[in-house]
Amino acid sequence: MKEKQKILSPCDGEIIPLEAVSDEVFSSGIMGEGFAVLPSSKHFFAPVSGKVENAYKTGHAYSITTEDGLDVLVHIGIDTVELDGEFFDKRVSAGDYIKKGQALAYADINKILEKGFDPVCVVVVSNSERLHSVEIKSGECYAGDEALLYEIK
């Protein structure tokens, strides 16, 4: 049997199912398979290795293409694009090749909460039709813990 590939938690916190996310675009699964983390830290790391296709200027979202062709979106917070980069510090740029565990961003979760935004971090595979036998972890986690295990079809 082939060894399953891993997508790591991008931050410390608690892994929750996508269905529990307050944004229907994510909770409905329309964006793809994945998981969410209720963050307990301000540091966010790459859940996969690959090429950064997009690092939004606001610092709230990153899309990464893995070597096996998966498109992974890391989205910090719900509607946090409206903060226009306030409380976010990007650590990567589009075109960068990054390794699992490399710093992606710093986000001041407390300030985001004070402004009334949900800081949940969503990780989805936007081309998840390529996934086979997906297993999603749950519960308390640390950045770098296994969060989603998969095989490519």
Secondary structure, DSSP 8 states (H G I E B T S, - for coil): ----EEEE-SSSEEEE-GGGSS-HHHHTSTT-EEEEEEESSSEEE-SS-EEEEEE-TTSSEEEEE-TT--EEEEEEEESGGGGTTTTEEE---TT-EE-TT-EEEEE-HHHHHHTT-EEEEEEEETTGGGEEEEEE--EEE-TTSEEEEEEE-
